[in-house]
């Protein structure tokens, strides 16, 4: 049995294609049952997010299984095979294992280090468990993927730097104030970017939110979401002395905050620092504000520079994460190889032992004068001879399993001795120490 993957992602397909092959979560049972009914598929999981659609599967022949999954996706979504083929990728063996580990650890995400993908794959796995499309191999495989993702987040700083403009603002505010707990934020404008930034600030301990907007009803609505206070736009300058952090994003065509406004507020604040975040284009805040002592002004380009620097840091951390993944691939491949090695050894010993017992009984039938002592001695000798003969192939198989190179030996033994290999799940669990 081998693991293989068929899918597409933001790297290979535009959203217009991705939305056509999406699998709605409320109807995951039908596609899982159809995939599992394919003759080359023994286990399956379907991952469907806004940025990727991937099918993880197990089967006896990766090439056959991959072709069946591609055909299934085209038929299920009523798409042209050739059109879909242009956007699909397929992987098997170690390449498939590596890919799933990287996806789960968010190394293949649009934003490296984002946390959502792990939860999305856990959800996909939950559907597969619910509808009984996973077995021994994918169960173990995805649990291993989850533990790899945890190792990557614990042992690297891949998620430790802000990579959105709104969260970069929070990160900078912490550097300026040391802590933002108990601080007051003012939102000038009630657009989506201001709202998102405000959520980040609230989640990180900001105490109070003031909201002003040219449309007062919009200011009231947004203020209510944060248990804050709406302020008339015409009067917002009168409240600047209360503000530690100000985010501005309006559609104004000229500056709405100038150095005189800031100097006046700082005098009333007894020069306690103020942090201004201007994410408007054109800018809302006169850049000369940045020349004032205790006033810190960042515009959208400044914030994007922080984001770009942090993305580079995440890329560096990704290299360390990939080393963890390579180590984990070896461990999982060793376990996967053992699924064939252990039952092959068991089947080989059973077959040879049956042959030994038949021949011993034939010998005893022809030598009826033998005493019980002689019979026991012959049986013991035949058993010892069998163990000596089987010791070298057993040793080679176990070493090949450690080297992740057991499959050729497994195939040869099963063919040469015509072995019928059976691997009960309980036996595999015992082998794995569970």
C-alpha positions, 0 to 999 in steps of 0.5 A: 500500500502507498500514499498518494495525493491529487490536488490543486492550490493557489499556486496552480489554479486561480480562484475561478477554477478552485471554486469549481472543484470545491467540496461543500463541508455540509455534503462531504459524505457523498464524495468520500463514499464515491472515492472509496468505491473506486477499485484503486482506493482503500482509504481517502480524505478530502481537504477543501479550503478557499486556497486548495482542494486535495485528495489524500488516498491509500491504494496498492498502485499509486499510478492507478489510484492517481488516475482514478482520483483525477477522473473522479474530480472531473466527473464529480464536478462536471469539468473537462479532463484536459482543463482540470489536468492543467491545474492538478498536481499528483504526488506519491510515496515520500513526495506525498508524505512531504507535501502533506506535512508541509501543508499541515505545518503551513509551509505551503500556505499563501502566508507561511505560518498562518494557523488556519490550515491545521484546523482545516485539515483536522476538520477534513480528517474528522469528516473522513472518520465520521464517514469511515473512509480512513483506516490504519494508514491514513489515521496514523499518517494524519496524526503524524502530520498534526504532530509535525505541525505542532513540532514546527510551531514549537521548535521554530518561530515561523508564526512569530512575526506579524505578516498583515498590516493590521497586526504589524500595527499592534506589534509596533505599538507594543515596541513603543509603549512596552505594553498596550494593556489599558491603552485607548485607541481611536479609529478615524474612519470605520472601514474594514482595515480599521475594524480589523486592526481594532480587533487585533488591538482589543485581543491584545489588551487595549482598554478603550475604543473611540470611533469617529466617522463622517457618517455617525451611524456607521461610527455608532455601529462599529463602536458598539462592536467593541463596547466603545464610544462614537464621536462626532467627526466634527469634534474628534480633535477635541478628544485627541488628548485621551488617545494613545493609539490612533488609526486613520483611514478616511477618503479625505483629499487633504490632511485631517490631522496636522502638527498643531493638532498633535502638539496641542494633544501632547501638551494636555497629555503632559508629553505622554507618547502618541502612536499614529497609524495612517493607512489612508491613501491619500494620507490623512496625517501630515508627515511632519507629525513624525518630527514631533517629540513623543509622536510616532507616525507610520503610514501604510508603506512603513507598515508594509516594510515591517510586513515584508521584513517579517515575511523574510524572517518566516522564510528563514524559519521555514528552512528549519521547519523543513529539516524537522519534516525530513526527519519525520518523513523517515520515521513515518516511512519506517513505520509504513514499511513495517506494515509489510515487513512484520506480516511478511516475516510472520507469513514466511515463518508460518509457511516454513513451519507448516512445511517442517511439521508436515515433513516431521510427521511423515518421518515419524509415520515411517519410523514408528519404533522411535521413542518419545525422547527421540521424537522430541529430539528430531522435532527440536532439531527441525525447529532449530534448522528452520530458525537458522535458515530463516534468520538471515532473511529476517535480519535483512528485512529488519535492517532494510526496514530501518533503512527505508528500503524494505519493499524490494525484499518484501516483494521478492519474498512474497513472490518466491514463497507465494505468501498470503500476507495478512496484517490484522490492525491489532497486530500493527498497533502492537508493533507500533507500541500503542 
